[in-house]
Amino acid sequence: MRAVIQRVTEASVKIDGAINGQIGNGLLILLGIEAADGPDDISWLSAKIAGLRIFNDEQGVMNRSVVEIDGGILLISQFTLFASTRKGNRPSYIRAAKPELAIPLYESFVAALSAAIGKPVATGIFGADMKVSLLNDGPVTILIDTKERE
């Protein structure tokens, strides 16, 4: 799994012109799933995100997690995070999991992340044409890949 995590003051996702999910202060997460992903990736990444200390404390130091600030999470599926651009100019998405595998993993990840932060996670709709708006705070943007775990 690959996650692009952005600290935001607000974020929303529209589908067919209607807001499907929105948050105030918190995290916008773009999540890519590949065929090799499984339950271990879900549990590790959801715990990592819930504990990620990227929000400022009283001294202005990034020392608080989304849980500690009672922030929200907006999670958007994004298969293009596994684009390969090695050959030519048209990306290949062969590493991205097919919907029959990706959808159950995505739904399990939503449930695990919701449990990890102790409240519901706002989402888009898997596979839909989505319009995502955000106000990146900082900006703070972090990439996490469960296969590298650095």
Number of C-alpha atoms within 10 A of each C-alpha: 24 23 23 18 21 25 25 25 18 20 23 23 23 18 15 10 9 10 14 16 20 22 21 17 20 25 30 32 23 19 22 24 27 20 15 12 19 16 12 9 20 21 15 13 22 20 16 16 22 20 16 16 17 20 23 13 14 8 7 8 11 13 14 16 20 21 19 14 13 13 19 25 33 27 26 26 22 18 23 16 19 20 15 16 11 9 8 8 8 10 13 15 16 13 17 23 20 14 15 8 16 21 16 11 22 21 12 16 21 21 16 20 24 18 15 18 22 12 15 15 19 19 20 22 15 16 12 11 11 20 15 17 13 18 16 18 16 11 10 13 16 12 11 17 15 16 11 8 10 6
